[in-house]
Amino acid sequence: MTDRPGGKHQHSEAGVSFPGTRGLELATAQSCRAGLIASCLAEVPGSGASLDVGFVTYSPSGT
């Protein structure tokens, strides 16, 4: 994981720590990005305390 200022991991760490310090949990639902948000959040050490569930749903027909 890189610590580049403004990089995706900096935002992922904030996305995990903010709800975690408030007793909240995260749930994601995505289609076109194939779970990229949940994947980035899950890379953060300790994210399991905040990331409850991630759903990836996709249908090529759009139905």
Backbone as CSV, one residue per row, in Angstrom:
resi,resn,N_x,N_y,N_z,CA_x,CA_y,CA_z,C_x,C_y,C_z
1,MET,0.851,-1.173,0.000,0.000,0.000,0.000,0.889,1.225,0.000
2,THR,0.569,2.199,-0.841,1.365,3.418,-0.895,0.746,4.487,-0.020
3,ASP,1.573,5.411,0.383,1.104,6.522,1.214,1.167,7.834,0.456
4,ARG,0.917,7.795,-0.833,0.970,9.009,-1.634,-0.126,9.967,-1.195
5,PRO,0.220,11.229,-0.962,-0.818,12.214,-0.614,-1.854,12.293,-1.732
6,GLY,-3.106,12.221,-1.369,-4.187,12.294,-2.343,-4.425,11.007,-3.095
7,GLY,-3.663,9.952,-2.784,-3.819,8.676,-3.472,-5.034,7.923,-2.971
8,LYS,-5.355,6.831,-3.677,-6.559,6.073,-3.315,-6.477,5.500,-1.915
9,HIS,-5.267,5.149,-1.468,-5.147,4.542,-0.144,-5.373,5.555,0.968
10,GLN,-4.986,6.789,0.745,-5.257,7.830,1.745,-6.763,7.975,1.934
11,HIS,-7.500,7.964,0.840,-8.956,8.073,0.926,-9.573,6.818,1.531
12,SER,-8.998,5.666,1.223,-9.505,4.412,1.792,-9.332,4.400,3.301
13,GLU,-8.180,4.861,3.766,-7.934,4.903,5.207,-8.916,5.833,5.901
14,ALA,-9.200,6.974,5.288,-10.182,7.901,5.863,-11.574,7.280,5.829
15,GLY,-11.876,6.549,4.744,-13.182,5.912,4.617,-13.414,4.829,5.653
16,VAL,-12.342,4.217,6.122,-12.456,3.178,7.142,-12.423,3.783,8.543
17,SER,-11.544,4.761,8.760,-11.378,5.296,10.120,-12.550,6.175,10.555
18,PHE,-13.137,6.943,9.645,-14.230,7.841,10.013,-15.405,7.094,10.638
19,PRO,-15.987,6.090,9.965,-17.113,5.389,10.601,-16.675,4.569,11.814
20,GLY,-15.446,4.034,11.760,-14.966,3.208,12.863,-14.869,3.966,14.172
21,THR,-14.513,5.243,14.099,-14.402,6.052,15.322,-15.763,6.494,15.833
22,ARG,-16.810,6.232,15.078,-18.161,6.640,15.469,-19.082,5.450,15.703
23,GLY,-18.509,4.251,15.728,-19.309,3.047,15.966,-20.201,2.669,14.803
24,LEU,-19.848,3.103,13.593,-20.651,2.818,12.403,-19.977,1.745,11.559
25,GLU,-20.728,1.156,10.624,-20.191,0.177,9.699,-20.474,0.616,8.271
26,LEU,-19.653,0.129,7.352,-19.805,0.460,5.936,-20.412,-0.704,5.172
27,ALA,-21.226,-0.386,4.191,-21.728,-1.358,3.230,-21.605,-0.707,1.861
28,THR,-21.144,-1.462,0.867,-21.037,-0.913,-0.477,-21.882,-1.733,-1.438
29,ALA,-22.333,-1.087,-2.492,-23.050,-1.751,-3.584,-22.572,-1.116,-4.879
30,GLN,-22.050,-1.938,-5.770,-21.474,-1.438,-7.012,-21.836,-2.339,-8.173
31,SER,-21.719,-1.790,-9.385,-21.859,-2.636,-10.561,-20.698,-2.389,-11.511
32,CYS,-20.627,-1.251,-12.132,-19.647,-1.010,-13.194,-18.197,-1.068,-12.734
33,ARG,-17.914,-0.766,-11.504,-16.537,-0.764,-11.015,-16.136,-2.110,-10.413
34,ALA,-17.003,-3.088,-10.468,-16.704,-4.471,-10.076,-16.122,-4.612,-8.675
35,GLY,-16.620,-3.822,-7.745,-16.188,-3.962,-6.363,-14.927,-3.220,-6.000
36,LEU,-14.502,-2.268,-6.832,-13.258,-1.544,-6.581,-13.287,-0.781,-5.264
37,ILE,-14.409,-0.191,-4.907,-14.496,0.574,-3.654,-14.276,-0.357,-2.463
38,ALA,-15.001,-1.457,-2.409,-14.845,-2.398,-1.302,-13.437,-2.980,-1.279
39,SER,-12.862,-3.235,-2.437,-11.511,-3.773,-2.523,-10.491,-2.798,-1.935
40,CYS,-10.607,-1.527,-2.287,-9.690,-0.516,-1.747,-9.855,-0.374,-0.240
41,LEU,-11.078,-0.391,0.234,-11.309,-0.294,1.671,-10.760,-1.517,2.405
42,ALA,-10.919,-2.696,1.806,-10.474,-3.934,2.447,-8.950,-4.026,2.544
43,GLU,-8.225,-3.272,1.730,-6.761,-3.274,1.774,-6.220,-2.570,3.020
44,VAL,-7.036,-1.760,3.670,-6.596,-1.011,4.844,-6.538,-1.944,6.046
45,PRO,-5.390,-2.021,6.716,-5.307,-2.862,7.910,-6.365,-2.468,8.949
46,GLY,-7.075,-3.459,9.465,-8.118,-3.206,10.458,-9.465,-2.839,9.864
47,SER,-9.583,-2.880,8.540,-10.837,-2.471,7.892,-12.012,-3.379,8.232
48,GLY,-11.727,-4.595,8.674,-12.796,-5.524,9.015,-13.671,-5.033,10.152
49,ALA,-13.155,-4.106,10.946,-13.946,-3.546,12.035,-14.997,-2.569,11.524
50,SER,-14.809,-2.030,10.299,-15.748,-1.047,9.759,-16.495,-1.543,8.534
51,LEU,-15.846,-2.345,7.699,-16.460,-2.805,6.450,-17.297,-4.042,6.726
52,ASP,-18.601,-3.869,6.690,-19.526,-4.958,7.013,-19.765,-5.867,5.819
53,VAL,-20.088,-5.286,4.655,-20.460,-6.100,3.498,-20.250,-5.282,2.219
54,GLY,-19.958,-5.973,1.135,-19.857,-5.339,-0.174,-20.597,-6.179,-1.198
55,PHE,-21.449,-5.563,-1.975,-22.207,-6.257,-3.016,-21.727,-5.782,-4.380
56,VAL,-21.530,-6.722,-5.288,-21.225,-6.396,-6.683,-22.301,-7.056,-7.517
57,THR,-23.061,-6.248,-8.216,-24.127,-6.766,-9.055,-23.919,-6.250,-10.479
58,TYR,-24.093,-7.109,-11.438,-23.854,-6.729,-12.829,-24.690,-7.583,-13.748
59,SER,-25.270,-6.959,-14.731,-25.998,-7.683,-15.761,-25.677,-7.027,-17.104
60,PRO,-25.101,-7.755,-18.049,-24.752,-7.141,-19.332,-25.982,-6.676,-20.105
61,SER,-27.138,-7.246,-19.815,-28.348,-6.837,-20.518,-28.999,-5.631,-19.858
62,GLY,-28.543,-5.276,-18.649,-29.115,-4.109,-17.973,-30.425,-4.384,-17.292
63,THR,-30.836,-5.638,-17.200,-32.120,-5.950,-16.557,-31.916,-6.628,-15.230
